[in-house]
């Protein structure tokens, strides 16, 4: 994750009281996957000091998140090589973090929850 994403996640932690990076990153991934368009190719930037293993990110649902990213790659016509899938995961994660930080509803935990129940 890049330094900007780290700063955004720190802000989201403070706003919502959600203590774990991985929980916020899961929300971010899902927010991006819900978008109809594919994320734009971009330079993720300088990596921060935050590192997270796949098992920490996904927890008990790691296989589900991996399947969602692979299915999205297929839907977007992206080859499913390990490198391409990993790149799409990073692009979706970073786009989702930007969505969350820019959404007025993420200023509280109840606002974050409301994101999940929108029509």
Secondary structure as UniProt FT lines:
FT   HELIX           3..16
FT   HELIX           21..33
FT   HELIX           54..58
FT   HELIX           59..61
FT   HELIX           62..75
FT   TURN            76..77
FT   HELIX           82..102
FT   HELIX           104..107
FT   HELIX           109..116
//
